Amino acid sequence: EVAEQDNQHEQEVCNSELQTLNEDLKRLNQNLADSKERLARANDDREESSRSLRNVESALDTNERKLTDGERMRNEDREAYTKKNEEYDQLIKALDDATELLNSLKGSGSTSFVQVRGDLGKVKEQMLKHQATHTKFMNMYTPIIQALNQLAEGADQAKVQQVLNLIAQLRRALADAKNEENLSEERAAGDWNTLKNDLLTEKANLQAQRSQLVTRIESDKATIETSQGEITSYTSLLENVQTSLKIKEKYCNKVRAKFTNAINTNKSNWIYLIDLLSTSQRTSIKFKIISEYDSSQNEPAEFLQRNYICLLYTSPSPRDS
């Protein structure tokens, strides 16, 4: 009974240790699975963030190209406007000069046309020069040039007045065209400023997105490194626990089989059961047997063996038999 109780206790200790090892094994497997899941999720997140970062970088390049091209085109349009505006001013000034010359010729009966012919020639050259760049006013240039050619042959009050009327008509048309160019330039400048502000706002938003994605990628990278370290550590711990579990299972199987094998194979030698006891129990039992030994007897070994056997085999004590 004592041997059976002792063996049962040892089996309970084994079972407790096995349970602890199995729980450790289950916990480590769960930790390993969690780390692998975090690693997979971090890899997916980093890949997604990397794709998003590439898209943001592409959008930033497009945005920067729009800003650069838009600024270049705006400068070109502004230069063209300035040049055209200067041409309008030059042509209007030429018409004003012609008007002043013709009025002086018309108002002075003693002044010969020959005196202003040189100046009128300069006016005609100026008008011919701008005729090439302002083709939409061609139908208004031509009569003036023809009239000036006629005036070059001789001054005539009616012809002078005719030219003055044509010049006044052309001047009004040029002034209107200049005003329209000014309005068009204002609209173009306003449209560009609106577009530029939108592009700058978009650029700021894209830069903020890029910064967030870079931070997210760095965080995912740190998570990946941590998860990989955890996987390595958990894998090593699992191998150790699995090894310990195999050793403990082998030992516990021996413990479970020890008492059964002793009963089944040593029915004729019950003293063997003493060996199943723990060291302290064996010492205690032997001490009790020796303390009852009568030193007057000449066969202590036989006495010890007899009592050693019967102590487990009989109840009550051999002394009562």
Disulfide bonds with the S-S distance in Angstrom:
Cys14-Cys252 2.47
